[in-house]
Amino acid sequence: MDGIILIHTPAPELQEDRLEPPLGLLYLATYLREHGINAQVVDLSGQKRWEIPYSKYYGFSTYSANYRRTLQIKENYINPNAITIAGGPHASALPEEVAKEFDYVIVGEGEIALLSLLQNPQENIIIGNPISNLNQLPYPDYSLVDVASYKRKVAGKHSFSILSTRGCPYECLFCNSNIMGGHQRIRFRSPQNVIGEIETLLNQYNDVAFRFQDDVFGLSKRWLVDFTNLAKPLNITYRAFVRANQCAVDGFTDLLYEGGCKHVSLGIESGSEQILQAMQKGQTVEDGIKGIANAKQSGLIVRIYLIVGFPGETWDTVKETVDFVDKTRPDEFVVYPLIPYPGTPLYHSPQWYGLKNINGDFTKYFQIYGDKKSHFVYDLEYADRNELQAMKDYVVNELEKRKLSWAIDSKGYV
């Protein structure tokens, strides 16, 4: 059959749009090519001119914040007679709406579904079956993009993102990762398989570092022990997203450091026990306090992510968040407004959580853009978006007074 062009939509609103290659599209393209289909990746991020080759098939990875731009590309920059296919978080969250604009929509993980669709066209909304054995997937083929054009760094080195798992066992109400197959049981690549990819990248690109892009890295202690033992002889450098309750377990952060981890990012979200419970976060304030202390003691640089504006947020709870930071003194921080993304209960059942007047303009759904800017896109029953913005500004100003670093200002761990 004819090949397919997989398109990554730019987001020039971001401070740096071309941080790393679109890993999901690279997985798709590599998988299709392994099965005899000529798949190309066109990453338009950071590009002033959009030039897209002719094809009879185009696939788009969709995100809410730049979905309007995706439609613009589809309408104006590709073969108008082509078959168009949408996947990714936005399409998975709102398949019926997206199906009005595209010939086909894939909900969830795309490898098996896209291959099947290209081999045998079927219904226009297709549920992607998650791959149970991730070791069967080929390593992403980075020759499909211009690796040198990306800016992501870890410990000052050019970095590559790695996925050691798919899925997440947690059910945080603000997170939409489950729509991409995360509601399935957590699936692990074997430590040997991950190390094989790392060794391949080291052989191809020499002195590089790694960023684990898992929703939560190191969920299995046995897996992490085996991975660390394999990684130590390679003397690699990596950063990872982990949870505070993991770091609160004695020995976990030491194990990370032994295997080459230099930097961890923790979704702390709030310093209020009340807000954490309302979020269904699955961790406590004490987890955060102990987890950050353990990570720093192990020698890790600690970045925390905070969310302001979850239903129940008040001036008292944001002050608890500032007090939490005073106690823990992380190295870097980010403060986001709550965004009720499609695919979350907050978006689909806002009345249950007291959200009102949700703005349907998805171009406002950036967690952070430009010079640390963001928007609240809803009101609460007891506080409008202007008051929520004032709460967020208060947290930011207080943390800046304490000389903590914004994560996006980090030079070594972009």
C-alpha positions, 0 to 999 in steps of 0.5 A: 500500500501507499505510505503514510505521513505522521504529523506533529503539530507545532505549539509556538506558544511554548517557551521552547517548542522543539524540545524533543522528538515526538516519541509517540509518532516515532513508535508508530512510524517504526512499528509500521515500517517493521510491517512493510508500510512506508511511514514518515514523521513530519515534526512541524515544531519550531518550523517557520514554514510548514512543508508537508510531502504529498501522500494519500494518508496522513496521521495526526497526533492531537492535543487539546491546546493546539487542536485548532492548529491541527485542523488548520494544517489538515485543511490547508497544507496537505493533499485535500483528497487524502485519507486523514486519521487522528489519534492522541489525547484529544481524539481519544477524549472526544472521538465523536467530535474529532470524527466530524473533522477526520476520516478515522479516529483511533482511541488509545494506543495506536500501533496495532489499530493504525496498522490494521486500519491501513491494511483493512479500512473499517469503522471510522472510530477505532478502539486501539488495543494496548500492547501487552508485551512491550518487548515486542515493540521495536526501538524508536527509529530516530533517523526519521527526524533531525535529532540535532535540532532538538533542545532537551538536555539532562545534566547539560547533555543532549537527551533522549526520552525513554518509555520503560512502561505504559499505563498508570495505576493511579486515578488522579482526577486532574490527569487524562493519561488513562485515556491512552490505555493507562486504565489497563494494568501497568505494563513493563518492558523488561530491564534488559530491553530498556538497557538494550535501547539505551546501549543502542542510543549510546552507540549511535550518539555517544555521550548522551543522557536520558529522560524517562517519560513514564507517568511513574518510573520505578513502580516495581522495586524488583524491576528497578533493582534489576535495571540499576544493576544493568545500568551501573556498568554503563555509567549513564545519566538520567532523570525521571518522573516519580511519586513522593510516596515512592521516594518516602520509602527508604532506599528508593532514592538511593537506588535511583542515584546508584543507577545514574539518576541525577534529577527527579520530578515529583507531582506534589500538586498541593501542600494541603491534605484536604486538596490531595484527598479531593484530587484522589492523588494517593499520597499524603503531605507527609509523603511529600515531606519525607520523599523530598528529604530522602531524594535530596539526601541521596544527592538528587536534584528535586523538581516539584510540580504544583497545581492551584485551583482544584475544587476546594482550593482556598487562600488557606490551602494555598498558604499550606502549599507555601508552608510545605515548600518552606519545610521541604526546600526543593531545588526547582518548581513549576506552578500550573493552573488546574486545567480540566482537560478532555478525558478527565472527570472534571471536564466531562462531569464539571457539575459534580466538582463545582466547576462552572462556566468552562471556556470551550476555547482549547487554545487557552488550555496550556498549563504554561506558555511563553514567559510563565503565563497561563489561564484559568478556564473555569470558575468555582462555585465560590471563587471566579477565575480572577480570584483563582489567578490571584491565588496562583500568583500568590504561590508563584510570588512567594516561591520566587521570594524564597529564591527557588528556581523555575523549572523552565529556567533550569539550564542543565535539566531542560 
